């Protein structure tokens, strides 16, 4: 008899541990499943706009003010954005006419900090004579409920006609995630 009672005690504690483990596994599975399902806060379309002003290093020349429209896609709860910058250079400096540029970009926004990094590759001066550009920027971003504002500074070298122009650019703008 004593042996049967001990066996029953072990079985019931084993059942309790098994049930508790199964509940924990089910909870973890649901948590992981919900984490993998995209929702509006985790991924979606982004539309931004900004104004920039650049200066070349050598020769020291102010570049035209430019306006940039940036449609894109946001991933990982807005930590990563892939954007295509459609840039219009305004004819506000001597010897420069209106021109267009394309800038594919990737933006990495650090979690819990208002800091972002932007990688830029593009084609500048599509009307005036195409130049290949590449570079990066770093800045501050503040966002709430899908609306963000940013300010950044970057270095974007531009190569064409055997000449490399080192462009330093400041930029400020806003974006909307939906």
VOFINU-976487 format. One record per atom (N, C-alpha, C): residue in three letters; x, y, z; atom name. Coordinates in steps of 0.02 Angstrom, whole numbers. Layout:
BEGIN
  code      c1      c2      c3  site
   ALA       X       Y       Z    CA
...
***
This chain:
BEGIN
  code      c1      c2      c3  site
   UNK      40     -59       0     N
   UNK       0       0       0    CA
   UNK      42      63       0     C
   UNK      94      61      41     N
   UNK     136     121      45    CA
   UNK     167     138     -22     C
   UNK     182      85     -60     N
   UNK     212      97    -125    CA
   UNK     164     131    -172     C
   UNK     100     113    -169     N
   UNK      50     143    -213    CA
   UNK      40     217    -197     C
   UNK      38     233    -134     N
   UNK      29     303    -114    CA
   UNK      87     347    -138     C
   UNK     147     321    -133     N
   UNK     206     359    -155    CA
   UNK     203     370    -230     C
   UNK     180     319    -266     N
   UNK     175     324    -338    CA
   UNK     123     376    -358     C
   UNK      66     377    -323     N
   UNK      13     425    -337    CA
   UNK      39     496    -324     C
   UNK      76     507    -270     N
   UNK     103     573    -254    CA
   UNK     150     597    -308     C
   UNK     192     552    -332     N
   UNK     239     571    -385    CA
   UNK     203     586    -450     C
   UNK     153     548    -465     N
   UNK     115     558    -527    CA
   UNK      80     626    -526     C
   UNK      49     644    -471     N
   UNK      13     707    -469    CA
   UNK      61     766    -473     C
   UNK     119     763    -441     N
   UNK     167     818    -447    CA
   UNK     196     820    -518     C
   UNK     204     761    -549     N
   UNK     228     759    -618    CA
   UNK     176     791    -664     C
   UNK     112     777    -654     N
   UNK      58     807    -694    CA
   UNK      57     883    -685     C
   UNK      67     906    -624     N
   UNK      67     978    -612    CA
   UNK     125    1011    -649     C
   UNK     185     982    -646     N
   UNK     243    1010    -682    CA
   UNK     232    1008    -757     C
   UNK     203     953    -781     N
   UNK     189     947    -853    CA
   UNK     139    1001    -875     C
   UNK      87    1011    -837     N
   UNK      37    1062    -854    CA
   UNK      67    1132    -852     C
   UNK     106    1146    -801     N
   UNK     138    1212    -795    CA
   UNK     185    1224    -854     C
   UNK     224    1173    -872     N
   UNK     270    1180    -928    CA
   UNK     232    1192    -993     C
   UNK     178    1156   -1002     N
   UNK     138    1165   -1063    CA
   UNK     108    1235   -1066     C
   UNK      85    1261   -1010     N
   UNK      57    1329   -1009    CA
   UNK     111    1380   -1027     C
   UNK     170    1371    -999     N
   UNK     226    1416   -1015    CA
   UNK     243    1413   -1089     C
   UNK     247    1352   -1116     N
   UNK     263    1343   -1187    CA
   UNK     209    1374   -1232     C
   UNK     146    1365   -1213     N
   UNK      92    1396   -1252    CA
   UNK      96    1472   -1250     C
   UNK     110    1499   -1191     N
   UNK     117    1572   -1184    CA
   UNK     175    1598   -1225     C
   UNK     232    1564   -1223     N
   UNK     290    1585   -1263    CA
   UNK     275    1580   -1338     C
   UNK     240    1527   -1358     N
   UNK     222    1519   -1428    CA
   UNK     178    1576   -1452     C
   UNK     128    1595   -1412     N
   UNK      83    1650   -1430    CA
   UNK     122    1715   -1434     C
   UNK     167    1726   -1385     N
   UNK     208    1787   -1384    CA
   UNK     250    1792   -1448     C
   UNK     283    1737   -1466     N
   UNK     325    1736   -1526    CA
   UNK     282    1745   -1589     C
   UNK     225    1712   -1592     N
   UNK     181    1718   -1649    CA
   UNK     157    1789   -1658     C
   UNK     135    1821   -1604     N
   UNK     112    1890   -1609    CA
   UNK     170    1937   -1627     C
   UNK     230    1920   -1606     N
   UNK     288    1961   -1623    CA
   UNK     306    1957   -1697     C
   UNK     289    1901   -1729     N
   UNK     306    1893   -1800    CA
   UNK     253    1920   -1847     C
   UNK     192    1931   -1822     N
   UNK     138    1956   -1864    CA
   UNK     146    2031   -1871     C
   UNK     155    2057   -1931     N
   UNK     164    2130   -1939    CA
   UNK      99    2167   -1925     C
   UNK     105    2225   -1895     N
   UNK      48    2269   -1887    CA
   UNK      70    2339   -1905     C
   UNK      25    2387   -1903     N
   UNK      41    2455   -1925    CA
   UNK      98    2486   -1886     C
   UNK     105    2468   -1822     N
   UNK     158    2497   -1782    CA
   UNK     226    2466   -1799     C
   UNK     227    2408   -1830     N
   UNK     290    2373   -1842    CA
   UNK     317    2382   -1913     C
   UNK     273    2389   -1961     N
   UNK     296    2395   -2031    CA
   UNK     244    2434   -2069     C
   UNK     267    2472   -2118     N
   UNK     219    2508   -2158    CA
   UNK     251    2561   -2201     C
   UNK     209    2597   -2236     N
   UNK     233    2649   -2282    CA
   UNK     253    2711   -2243     C
   UNK     301    2747   -2272     N
   UNK     326    2809   -2242    CA
   UNK     328    2862   -2298     C
   UNK     310    2923   -2281     N
   UNK     316    2979   -2328    CA
   UNK     348    3037   -2291     C
   UNK     402    3062   -2318     N
   UNK     437    3117   -2285    CA
   UNK     453    3173   -2333     C
   UNK     472    3228   -2303     N
   UNK     495    3285   -2342    CA
   UNK     547    3322   -2302     C
   UNK     595    3353   -2337     N
   UNK     648    3389   -2302    CA
   UNK     679    3442   -2346     C
   UNK     716    3486   -2314     N
   UNK     753    3538   -2349    CA
   UNK     826    3532   -2329     C
   UNK     871    3538   -2377     N
   UNK     942    3530   -2364    CA
   UNK     983    3586   -2394     C
   UNK    1041    3598   -2364     N
   UNK    1088    3647   -2389    CA
   UNK    1157    3617   -2385     C
   UNK    1193    3620   -2441     N
   UNK    1259    3590   -2443    CA
   UNK    1315    3639   -2461     C
   UNK    1376    3618   -2445     N
   UNK    1436    3656   -2462    CA
   UNK    1489    3606   -2485     C
   UNK    1523    3621   -2539     N
   UNK    1579    3579   -2559    CA
   UNK    1640    3601   -2521     C
   UNK    1684    3553   -2505     N
   UNK    1744    3567   -2465    CA
   UNK    1798    3601   -2506     C
   UNK    1813    3573   -2566     N
   UNK    1866    3601   -2607    CA
   UNK    1843    3599   -2680     C
   UNK    1824    3652   -2711     N
   UNK    1825    3721   -2686    CA
   UNK    1767    3733   -2638     C
   UNK    1776    3782   -2593     N
   UNK    1724    3799   -2545    CA
   UNK    1669    3838   -2580     C
   UNK    1616    3802   -2599     N
   UNK    1561    3833   -2636    CA
   UNK    1495    3810   -2605     C
   UNK    1451    3859   -2594     N
   UNK    1384    3842   -2569    CA
   UNK    1345    3810   -2626     C
   UNK    1312    3755   -2610     N
   UNK    1271    3719   -2659    CA
   UNK    1199    3744   -2656     C
   UNK    1159    3729   -2706     N
   UNK    1089    3751   -2705    CA
   UNK    1050    3720   -2647     C
   UNK    1002    3757   -2622     N
   UNK     955    3728   -2573    CA
   UNK     917    3674   -2611     C
   UNK     904    3618   -2578     N
   UNK     866    3565   -2611    CA
   UNK     808    3542   -2569     C
   UNK     755    3523   -2603     N
   UNK     695    3495   -2571    CA
   UNK     693    3421   -2588     C
   UNK     678    3380   -2538     N
   UNK     677    3308   -2550    CA
   UNK     611    3278   -2525     C
   UNK     580    3240   -2568     N
   UNK     520    3200   -2551    CA
   UNK     544    3128   -2545     C
   UNK     526    3095   -2490     N
   UNK     553    3027   -2478    CA
   UNK     498    2977   -2463     C
   UNK     470    2945   -2515     N
   UNK     427    2888   -2502    CA
   UNK     471    2829   -2481     C
   UNK     443    2785   -2439     N
   UNK     483    2728   -2417    CA
   UNK     442    2678   -2379     C
   UNK     478    2632   -2347     N
   UNK     447    2578   -2309    CA
   UNK     483    2571   -2242     C
   UNK     445    2566   -2189     N
   UNK     471    2561   -2122    CA
   UNK     467    2489   -2098     C
   UNK     520    2465   -2066     N
   UNK     523    2397   -2039    CA
   UNK     544    2398   -1966     C
   UNK     531    2344   -1932     N
   UNK     555    2335   -1863    CA
   UNK     535    2392   -1817     C
   UNK     470    2409   -1819     N
   UNK     443    2461   -1776    CA
   UNK     478    2527   -1787     C
   UNK     491    2545   -1849     N
   UNK     522    2607   -1871    CA
   UNK     596    2612   -1853     C
   UNK     628    2556   -1835     N
   UNK     700    2558   -1823    CA
   UNK     739    2559   -1889     C
   UNK     710    2532   -1942     N
   UNK     742    2532   -2007    CA
   UNK     693    2558   -2059     C
   UNK     715    2608   -2097     N
   UNK     674    2634   -2151    CA
   UNK     714    2631   -2216     C
   UNK     681    2607   -2268     N
   UNK     710    2606   -2335    CA
   UNK     672    2659   -2376     C
   UNK     709    2708   -2403     N
   UNK     677    2765   -2435    CA
   UNK     709    2779   -2503     C
   UNK     671    2811   -2546     N
   UNK     697    2837   -2610    CA
   UNK     688    2912   -2609     C
   UNK     743    2948   -2604     N
   UNK     740    3021   -2604    CA
   UNK     735    3048   -2674     C
   UNK     683    3088   -2686     N
   UNK     674    3124   -2749    CA
   UNK     692    3196   -2735     C
   UNK     751    3217   -2759     N
   UNK     780    3281   -2740    CA
   UNK     775    3332   -2796     C
   UNK     754    3393   -2779     N
   UNK     752    3449   -2826    CA
   UNK     800    3503   -2801     C
   UNK     853    3516   -2841     N
   UNK     899    3570   -2825    CA
   UNK     870    3635   -2852     C
   UNK     863    3685   -2810     N
   UNK     835    3749   -2831    CA
   UNK     889    3793   -2861     C
   UNK     873    3835   -2908     N
   UNK     924    3878   -2941    CA
   UNK     938    3941   -2901     C
   UNK     958    3934   -2838     N
   UNK     968    3993   -2795    CA
   UNK    1042    4013   -2787     C
   UNK    1087    3980   -2824     N
   UNK    1158    4000   -2822    CA
   UNK    1182    4013   -2893     C
   UNK    1235    4051   -2897     N
   UNK    1262    4071   -2963    CA
   UNK    1286    4010   -3002     C
   UNK    1274    4011   -3066     N
   UNK    1296    3958   -3113    CA
   UNK    1264    3890   -3102     C
   UNK    1206    3888   -3070     N
   UNK    1171    3824   -3062    CA
   UNK    1098    3833   -3080     C
   UNK    1072    3787   -3119     N
   UNK    1002    3786   -3139    CA
   UNK     965    3734   -3098     C
   UNK     900    3733   -3107     N
   UNK     859    3681   -3076    CA
   UNK     884    3613   -3098     C
   UNK     888    3565   -3051     N
   UNK     910    3497   -3068    CA
   UNK     876    3447   -3023     C
   UNK     881    3384   -3042     N
   UNK     849    3329   -3004    CA
   UNK     901    3276   -2986     C
   UNK     888    3242   -2931     N
   UNK     931    3186   -2908    CA
   UNK     888    3131   -2880     C
   UNK     914    3071   -2880     N
   UNK     883    3013   -2848    CA
   UNK     930    2988   -2794     C
   UNK     904    2976   -2733     N
   UNK     945    2953   -2678    CA
   UNK     912    2894   -2642     C
   UNK     928    2832   -2661     N
   UNK     905    2776   -2620    CA
   UNK     942    2778   -2553     C
   UNK     905    2767   -2498     N
   UNK     934    2775   -2431    CA
   UNK     908    2721   -2384     C
   UNK     949    2707   -2334     N
   UNK     929    2664   -2278    CA
   UNK     941    2703   -2214     C
   UNK     891    2706   -2171     N
   UNK     896    2744   -2108    CA
   UNK     890    2695   -2050     C
   UNK     938    2697   -2005     N
   UNK     937    2656   -1945    CA
   UNK     927    2702   -1885     C
   UNK     871    2692   -1850     N
   UNK     855    2732   -1791    CA
   UNK     867    2689   -1729     C
   UNK     908    2714   -1684     N
   UNK     924    2676   -1624    CA
   UNK     863    2673   -1577     C
   UNK     849    2615   -1547     N
   UNK     793    2611   -1500    CA
   UNK     810    2649   -1436     C
   UNK     760    2683   -1409     N
   UNK     764    2720   -1346    CA
   UNK     808    2781   -1348     C
   UNK     843    2794   -1403     N
   UNK     884    2854   -1410    CA
   UNK     860    2893   -1471     C
   UNK     865    2959   -1469     N
   UNK     840    2999   -1526    CA
   UNK     893    3006   -1582     C
   UNK     935    2956   -1591     N
   UNK     990    2960   -1640    CA
   UNK     975    2915   -1700     C
   UNK     991    2940   -1760     N
   UNK     983    2898   -1820    CA
   UNK    1045    2905   -1864     C
   UNK    1054    2855   -1906     N
   UNK    1108    2853   -1956    CA
   UNK    1077    2840   -2024     C
   UNK    1102    2875   -2075     N
   UNK    1074    2868   -2142    CA
   UNK    1130    2851   -2191     C
   UNK    1121    2798   -2230     N
   UNK    1167    2780   -2284    CA
   UNK    1135    2803   -2350     C
   UNK    1175    2835   -2392     N
   UNK    1150    2865   -2454    CA
   UNK    1191    2841   -2513     C
   UNK    1156    2821   -2566     N
   UNK    1187    2806   -2630    CA
   UNK    1141    2837   -2682     C
   UNK    1168    2872   -2730     N
   UNK    1122    2903   -2777    CA
   UNK    1154    2928   -2841     C
   UNK    1111    2958   -2882     N
   UNK    1133    2990   -2944    CA
   UNK    1111    3063   -2940     C
   UNK    1160    3108   -2942     N
   UNK    1146    3180   -2937    CA
   UNK    1148    3212   -3006     C
   UNK    1118    3271   -3010     N
   UNK    1120    3312   -3071    CA
   UNK    1097    3274   -3134     C
   UNK    1039    3247   -3131     N
   UNK    1012    3208   -3188    CA
   UNK    1004    3251   -3250     C
   UNK     990    3315   -3243     N
   UNK     979    3359   -3300    CA
   UNK    1046    3389   -3323     C
   UNK    1086    3410   -3276     N
   UNK    1147    3448   -3291    CA
   UNK    1206    3404   -3312     C
   UNK    1205    3340   -3294     N
   UNK    1261    3295   -3308    CA
   UNK    1269    3249   -3249     C
   UNK    1249    3187   -3257     N
   UNK    1244    3140   -3201    CA
   UNK    1310    3129   -3164     C
   UNK    1304    3125   -3098     N
   UNK    1360    3111   -3053    CA
   UNK    1337    3058   -3003     C
   UNK    1381    3011   -2987     N
   UNK    1366    2959   -2937    CA
   UNK    1383    2986   -2868     C
   UNK    1339    2976   -2820     N
   UNK    1352    2999   -2751    CA
   UNK    1343    2942   -2702     C
   UNK    1377    2948   -2646     N
   UNK    1374    2898   -2593    CA
   UNK    1395    2933   -2528     C
   UNK    1374    2907   -2472     N
   UNK    1395    2938   -2409    CA
   UNK    1347    2921   -2353     C
   UNK    1348    2963   -2302     N
   UNK    1307    2950   -2245    CA
   UNK    1295    3012   -2204     C
   UNK    1248    3007   -2158     N
   UNK    1231    3062   -2114    CA
   UNK    1212    3034   -2046     C
   UNK    1215    3077   -1996     N
   UNK    1193    3059   -1929    CA
   UNK    1154    3119   -1901     C
   UNK    1105    3104   -1860     N
   UNK    1066    3159   -1833    CA
   UNK    1020    3139   -1777     C
   UNK     975    3184   -1761     N
   UNK     927    3174   -1707    CA
   UNK     857    3165   -1737     C
   UNK     818    3120   -1709     N
   UNK     750    3107   -1731    CA
   UNK     704    3105   -1670     C
   UNK     648    3138   -1675     N
   UNK     597    3135   -1623    CA
   UNK     532    3115   -1657     C
   UNK     499    3062   -1631     N
   UNK     437    3040   -1662    CA
   UNK     387    3019   -1609     C
   UNK     323    3026   -1627     N
   UNK     268    3007   -1584    CA
   UNK     208    2992   -1628     C
   UNK     178    2935   -1618     N
   UNK     117    2915   -1653    CA
   UNK     125    2918   -1729     C
   UNK     183    2897   -1754     N
   UNK     193    2893   -1826    CA
   UNK     215    2957   -1860     C
   UNK     221    3011   -1822     N
   UNK     244    3075   -1850    CA
   UNK     313    3090   -1820     C
   UNK     361    3103   -1863     N
   UNK     429    3117   -1839    CA
   UNK     459    3178   -1870     C
   UNK     506    3209   -1833     N
   UNK     545    3265   -1859    CA
   UNK     618    3247   -1849     C
   UNK     662    3273   -1893     N
   UNK     733    3257   -1887    CA
   UNK     776    3315   -1910     C
   UNK     837    3314   -1888     N
   UNK     890    3359   -1911    CA
   UNK     953    3318   -1915     C
   UNK     993    3328   -1968     N
   UNK    1052    3287   -1977    CA
   UNK    1107    3325   -2015     C
   UNK    1167    3299   -2010     N
   UNK    1223    3324   -2048    CA
   UNK    1258    3264   -2079     C
   UNK    1282    3273   -2141     N
   UNK    1313    3216   -2174    CA
   UNK    1367    3237   -2223     C
   UNK    1403    3186   -2246     N
   UNK    1454    3194   -2297    CA
   UNK    1434    3149   -2355     C
   UNK    1425    3180   -2414     N
   UNK    1402    3143   -2472    CA
   UNK    1448    3159   -2532     C
   UNK    1503    3123   -2540     N
   UNK    1546    3135   -2598    CA
   UNK    1509    3120   -2663     C
   UNK    1525    3159   -2714     N
   UNK    1494    3152   -2779    CA
   UNK    1549    3144   -2832     C
   UNK    1544    3092   -2874     N
   UNK    1597    3077   -2923    CA
   UNK    1568    3083   -2993     C
   UNK    1605    3118   -3037     N
   UNK    1585    3124   -3107    CA
   UNK    1637    3165   -3145     C
   UNK    1646    3151   -3209     N
   UNK    1695    3186   -3252    CA
   UNK    1765    3183   -3223     C
   UNK    1782    3130   -3188     N
   UNK    1849    3122   -3159    CA
   UNK    1862    3166   -3099     C
   UNK    1810    3198   -3072     N
   UNK    1817    3244   -3015    CA
   UNK    1773    3218   -2957     C
   UNK    1800    3219   -2896     N
   UNK    1762    3203   -2837    CA
   UNK    1748    3267   -2798     C
   UNK    1685    3281   -2787     N
   UNK    1665    3339   -2747    CA
   UNK    1643    3313   -2679     C
   UNK    1674    3339   -2626     N
   UNK    1656    3319   -2558    CA
   UNK    1604    3368   -2533     C
   UNK    1543    3343   -2527     N
   UNK    1486    3385   -2507    CA
   UNK    1470    3373   -2433     C
   UNK    1467    3427   -2395     N
   UNK    1443    3424   -2326    CA
   UNK    1374    3454   -2327     C
   UNK    1325    3418   -2300     N
   UNK    1256    3440   -2306    CA
   UNK    1220    3438   -2239     C
   UNK    1182    3490   -2226     N
   UNK    1137    3492   -2169    CA
   UNK    1066    3484   -2194     C
   UNK    1024    3449   -2156     N
   UNK     957    3435   -2179    CA
   UNK     909    3432   -2119     C
   UNK     848    3457   -2129     N
   UNK     796    3453   -2078    CA
   UNK     730    3435   -2113     C
   UNK     688    3396   -2079     N
   UNK     626    3376   -2111    CA
   UNK     579    3341   -2064     C
   UNK     528    3312   -2094     N
   UNK     477    3275   -2056    CA
   UNK     456    3215   -2097     C
   UNK     427    3165   -2063     N
   UNK     400    3107   -2098    CA
   UNK     338    3082   -2062     C
   UNK     299    3044   -2099     N
   UNK     237    3015   -2073    CA
   UNK     235    2941   -2091     C
   UNK     225    2899   -2041     N
   UNK     219    2826   -2051    CA
   UNK     146    2807   -2049     C
   UNK     124    2767   -2098     N
   UNK      54    2745   -2098    CA
   UNK      48    2674   -2124     C
***
